[in-house]
Every structure is written in C-alpha cells, then in structure tokens.
C-alpha cells in the first residue's frame, strides 16, 4: 500500500490467456483504492482499478524482470488521485465546506449553491449541492436501492433511482440518477451523479475528502 492508501499488486499474469502475448514477457501493475466495503456487503458495486502493462521481448529473459518490477513499484508508490489543493465554499450557517476532488475531473461551474464537475476520462457529471435544496422528481423517478454508510467523520446514505414505469409516458427524456446524502459536522450536502456501472470510488473519495471548518 502506498502513502495515499492505494493498494497495488505486481504480477506476471492476470489469468486471462487471451491477454498474454506468446512472444513477449508481460508484467502487470494493478492499483486499487476500495473504500466502499459497507456498499459491497449490500450488493452495491464499488471500486475501480488502474492497470499498467509492461511488455518486453521474451528473449531478454527473467533477469530483466527485477528491473521492470522496480519501475512499476516506483509508479505505484507515487500514484495520487486527489488534488492537494483544497476547494472551499461558504455554507448558509457561515461555516466553510472544504474538499479536494479527483485529478481526472474538471471543475466546470460554481453557481447558485451547486458545484459541477465533469470527468475527463469518461462520460460522468457530478453535482455537489451545498446551499441549494436538492429534490427528486418522484413522479418520474422511483427509488430502487438505499444504503447507509459511514466514512471516518461522515455519515450518509446512497440512493439509486430508476424510471417510474407507472408515469413513463409523461416523463420523456428523464433517466435514472444516483444520489449520496452526506452529513458532516452538523451540515448536510448532496452529490448527484450518473454512473453506468457502479458507485465509483472517485465519488466516494470526493465524499471522504470533505471537511467542515469554522
């Protein structure tokens, strides 16, 4: 594990024959940061892996492997995912909400009590509501999953919504959404996001990085 809490493994095979090249030696580095065990225990998919592949000609032989492993360990130990700079907004209570957010996100707006982020590496938008009420259109969306969680000083609830079949004809262009309601330091904030696969660790890392300051 590196100093930023990322677990890593270095291996010569992932167990998939179709990924192995016959005339090359391949060493894999897999990096993970799974902080969502309370989610996985309730059958909510979380976690993300980062895969580095180092390939070299087989004739170089096994004596070259220690050098490759050393280079991959350097990558693993320097791997970071969150910006070091804090971003701060003021809450209606007068306190400050500070947080860091993942490096592969762009901050695209900060207006009217909502901060919007957009992922650089795939199609995902995240909105943080800090002063503006968050509401769900219950006519068009109904809840299908609810999970309570606790990370360090943060408690909250994850809620997944899907299209309400009863009113589907009245709800054109409305799709499901996922929401995390977080309570920290007596304050409540919401994250709204869409994810085609899972409650991604980058969202959980964003939640975990939030702090309330006087």
C-alpha positions in Angstrom: 0.0 0.0 0.0 1.3 3.5 -0.8 1.2 6.6 1.4 -2.1 7.7 -0.2 -4.0 4.5 0.7 -3.8 2.8 -2.7 -3.2 -1.0 -2.7 -1.2 -2.4 -5.5 -0.2 -5.7 -6.9 2.5 -6.6 -9.4 2.1 -9.9 -11.3 3.1 -11.8 -14.4 -0.4 -13.0 -15.3 -3.9 -11.8 -14.8 -5.2 -15.3 -15.5 -6.7 -14.4 -19.0 -4.9 -16.4 -21.7 -6.2 -14.1 -24.5 -4.3 -11.2 -22.9 -0.9 -12.9 -22.8 1.4 -12.5 -25.8 3.3 -15.6 -26.7 6.5 -13.9 -27.8 6.6 -11.3 -25.0 7.0 -11.2 -21.3 4.3 -9.1 -19.7 4.3 -7.7 -16.1 1.1 -6.1 -14.8 0.6 -3.4 -12.1 -2.9 -3.2 -10.7 -3.7 -0.3 -8.4 -6.9 -0.2 -6.3 -8.5 2.1 -3.7 -11.7 0.5 -2.4 -13.2 2.3 0.5 -16.7 1.0 0.0 -16.9 -2.2 1.9 -20.2 -1.2 3.5 -21.5 -0.9 0.0 -20.3 -4.2 -1.3 -21.7 -6.0 1.7 -25.1 -4.8 0.5 -24.5 -5.8 -3.1 -23.7 -2.3 -4.4 -20.9 -2.5 -6.9 -17.9 -0.2 -6.0 -14.3 0.0 -6.7 -12.1 1.0 -9.6 -8.8 -0.5 -10.8 -5.9 1.1 -12.7 -3.9 -1.2 -14.9 -0.4 -0.7 -16.1 1.0 -3.1 -18.6 4.8 -3.5 -19.1 5.7 -5.7 -22.1 9.2 -6.6 -23.3 10.6 -9.3 -25.7 10.8 -12.7 -24.1 14.5 -13.2 -25.2 15.5 -10.6 -22.6 14.9 -13.3 -20.1 13.9 -13.4 -16.5 16.9 -11.4 -15.4 15.1 -8.3 -16.7 12.1 -8.8 -14.5 13.5 -7.3 -11.3 14.2 -4.0 -13.2 10.7 -3.9 -14.5 9.2 -4.6 -11.1 11.3 -1.8 -9.6 10.0 0.6 -12.2 6.4 -0.4 -11.5 6.9 -0.1 -7.8 8.0 3.5 -8.4 4.8 4.2 -10.3 2.7 2.6 -7.6 4.3 4.4 -4.7 3.9 7.8 -6.4 0.4 7.2 -7.5 -2.0 10.0 -6.5 -5.6 10.6 -7.4 -6.8 13.7 -5.5 -5.6 17.3 -5.9 -3.6 18.6 -2.9 -5.3 22.0 -3.1 -8.5 22.5 -1.1 -11.6 24.0 -2.7 -13.7 26.0 -0.3 -17.3 27.3 -0.3 -19.3 29.0 2.4 -22.4 27.4 3.8 -25.5 29.2 4.9 -24.5 28.6 8.5 -21.4 30.6 8.0 -19.1 27.6 8.2 -16.8 26.6 5.3 -17.1 23.4 3.4 -13.6 22.4 2.1 -12.8 19.4 -0.1 -10.4 18.0 -2.6 -11.6 16.3 -5.8 -10.1 13.8 -8.2 -7.4 14.8 -10.6 -9.3 13.5 -13.6 -12.2 15.8 -13.0 -12.6 19.4 -14.2 -14.5 21.9 -12.1 -16.9 23.3 -14.7 -19.2 25.6 -12.6 -19.7 27.0 -9.1 -23.0 28.9 -9.1 -26.2 29.2 -7.0 -25.2 26.6 -4.4 -24.2 23.9 -6.8 -20.7 22.9 -7.9 -20.5 20.8 -11.1 -17.6 18.5 -12.0 -17.0 16.6 -15.3 -14.8 13.6 -15.6 -12.1 13.8 -18.2 -11.7 10.1 -18.9 -15.3 9.1 -19.4 -18.9 10.5 -19.5 -19.8 11.3 -15.9 -21.0 14.6 -14.4 -21.2 15.2 -10.6 -23.1 18.0 -8.9 -22.5 19.0 -5.3 -25.4 20.8 -3.7 -24.2 22.8 -0.7 -26.6 25.7 -0.3 -29.5 24.8 -2.6 -32.2 22.3 -1.7 -31.9 19.0 -3.6 -35.1 17.4 -4.9 -36.0 14.3 -6.9 -38.9 14.3 -9.4 -40.8 11.4 -7.7 -43.4 11.4 -10.5 -40.7 10.3 -12.9 -38.2 8.5 -10.7 -38.6 5.9 -8.0 -36.0 4.6 -5.6 -34.7 1.1 -6.1 -31.7 0.9 -3.7 -30.8 2.6 -0.4 -27.6 2.0 1.5 -26.4 3.8 4.7 -22.7 4.3 5.2 -20.0 5.8 7.5 -16.6 7.0 6.4 -14.5 8.5 9.2 -16.4 11.6 10.4 -19.0 11.4 7.6 -22.3 9.5 7.8 -24.7 9.4 4.9 -27.0 7.5 2.6 -26.7 6.3 -1.0 -29.9 6.2 -3.0 -30.3 4.9 -6.5 -33.3 5.9 -8.6 -34.8 4.5 -11.8 -37.5 5.5 -14.1 -41.0 5.2 -12.7 -42.8 2.8 -15.0 -46.2 4.0 -14.0 -45.7 7.5 -15.4 -43.2 6.7 -18.1 -45.4 8.2 -20.8 -45.3 11.6 -19.0 -41.6 11.6 -18.4 -39.8 11.9 -21.7 -36.0 12.3 -21.6 -35.9 11.6 -17.8 -33.4 8.9 -16.8 -32.3 7.4 -13.5 -29.9 9.2 -11.2 -27.8 8.3 -8.1 -27.6 10.5 -5.0 -25.3 10.5 -1.9 -26.7 12.5 1.0 -23.8 13.2 3.4 -23.9 14.6 6.9 -20.8 16.0 8.4 -20.2 18.4 11.2 -24.0 19.0 11.5 -24.2 20.1 7.9 -25.9 18.3 5.0 -24.7 18.2 1.4 -25.8 16.1 -1.6 -23.9 14.6 -4.5 -25.9 13.8 -7.6 -24.3 11.7 -10.3 -25.0 9.2 -13.0 -22.9 6.1 -13.4 -23.4 3.3 -15.9 -21.6 0.7 -13.8 -21.1 1.3 -10.1 -20.9 3.8 -7.2 -17.4 4.7 -8.3 -14.6 5.1 -5.8 -13.8 8.5 -7.2 -17.2 9.6 -5.9 -16.6 8.0 -2.5 -13.1 9.6 -2.4 -14.8 13.0 -3.0 -17.2 12.4 -0.1 -14.3 11.3 2.1 -12.3 14.4 1.3 -15.0 16.8 2.6 -14.4 18.7 5.8 -16.4 21.4 7.7 -14.3 24.3 9.1 -15.5 27.2 11.3 
